[in-house]
C-alpha cells in the first residue's frame, strides 16, 4: 500500500501512487553511505582496470543469460578480451558483441551533475545497439513491434501511447528529483512492463537503468545490478510479475532493486578493501623481512599463497609446485618450523595443524 500523504503537484501528478518512499528510505540511506565510503578509497590503475573488466564481463554474461543467452561466463570473457570464442557465429554470439559495444557507451558517459532526460529516441537507439545484426523474425532493431506479444501492449497504437505516457512519467520533475536509484528502478519496471519491442526488452530496460545510474556517477553499481538479478533470477522475475499485476504501485520492485544495489555495493566494498589489505599486507611482510623477522623463503611462501589464494599443508609445500621449489633440498623439519613461525606471527592460521591458510585479520583494528 503506497503512502497517500504526499502532496499532489499542480499538474495532478502524485508520486505516491507509484511507490512509497517511506518503505525505501532505509535502503536508500545505507546505499548512500556505502557509495560514499567506496568512492573515497583510492585504487591503483591496474586494480581499477582488473575490477572494471571483471564487473563488465560478469554483467554482460548475466544480463544476456537473463534473456536466454546460453554462452558461459568463460566464453563471454574470451569474447570480451580477444573478440574470439569457439562458439559458432549466430545470435548468441552477436548478442554478446552488441552488449560489449553497449557497455562501451556506458563507460563513455561523463557525469556532469545533471539528471538525464530519457527519450524514446534514446531507448530506440539503445535497443538498436543491442539487436543490430540479430535475426528477429522480421522485426527491425530500434523499432517498436507491430505484432502482438505475450507481454505488454497488444497493438502498435497502444505501444506508442504507453511509451508517450512512460516518457512523460519518467521525466516528470517529481521523478527527476528522487534518488537516481529509485528513478532507474522505476524506469526498469515500467519499460519492461510495456514490452515495446519484439525482443530484448529486458536487456534494453536494464541498459536504460544503467544509463541513468552512470549519469549519476554510479557506474560500478550500474553494471553490477544485472549480476545480482541473475543470481536471484527467480525473485527478480516473480517480483516484477507481482508489480506488473499491481498496475501502478511498483514499490516491491524498487525495493528489490535497492536490495540489489546494497548487495552490489557490499561486494564492491569487500573487493576494494581486499585490494587495500593485499597492498598493506605485502608492505608489512617486506618490513618483517627487512627487520629479520622473516627469511626470504618464508616471505616467498606467503607471497605465493597470496598470489594463488592457496591453502597449504606440510606435505604440499614439499611436494606441490610452486611451493616445492622453495623446499628443494630442505628437510621436513625446515618446512615445519616455517609453518609454525608464520602461524605464531598470525600471518597464517590453522585449526588442526594440518591445513594452513592466510590470516585475514592480522592487520585489522581491534
C-alpha angles and dihedrals in degrees: 000000000000124000110259096190095087114106119255115236122241091262091055096257112147112189090191090071089069106038142355110238090195089067092051103045097089093055093041092053093049092047091051092052093047093047091050092049094051094044091058095055116095121223132194112250093246091051092049090049092049091050094045092051095047093048092047093049093045092047095047090049092048099047091046092048091051087061094048103269108154101202116118124240089250091055091048090051090052092051091046095050102037107008090239138099138160088249114114116248113268144104095308092056093042091051090058094047090049091050091050089055091046091052089053086059089054092048089052093059112111111200111229101176095262127117110241120239111229113220135183087242091058093048092048091047092052091047090050090052091052097047105033111135094007122128104243098170094260098322116130122235110247095015128106115250120262095196132075118264135194090251134038131012117353103213133049091237090053090052093051091049095046092047091052090052091046092053091049090049099047093045095046111126090242091058093041088057099053125087113294087236091060095043092047092049092047089051090050093051099043097043093049091049092054090051092198098176133062091239142356094045092138094049091047094050092048090048093052088048089053091045091059093047094047089055087055091054092254097120100142092048090046092057095040096058095078088055090058092044091053093047088052098032096143092054090042094057095038095051091046090052091049091050091049091053089050088062101204108014108082096164094120092053094046090049090051089052091049090052087053089048091054093045089050092049091048089053092048091048092051091048095049092045088049090057091049093047090050092052093046092047093052090051091049092050092051090050089052089050093049091049092050096248090118131033122220094261093053091047092049091049092056093043091053089051091050093049094049103029089234132173109208141195133201089258097046095054089057100042110025128074134272092021096049090068088065093053100039106135092008125117126244088249090061091054090045092052092049093052092047093049094048090048092049088052088051091237087119128030131205135179099196107015087251107083121038128195136174117281110244102194103042093111098032124115119253 
